[in-house]
């Protein structure tokens, strides 16, 4: 069985850390920086609140057509 790991930061990883992980670590370790963490939080709606929603509407062109 292969194992790995995840390191998460709200900041960013140094270039040395990124290089080390890409070359020397097996099994795979995933690095998630602050930008990716924010993207994942929004995507999966974890730790966030919806403040506003919008309704996008378009004209139904068939509504006014004559039959």
ABEGO torsion letter per residue (X at the ends): XBBBBBBBBABBBBAAAAAAAAAABOBBBBBBBAAAAAAAAAAAGBGBBBABBBBBBBBBAAAABBX
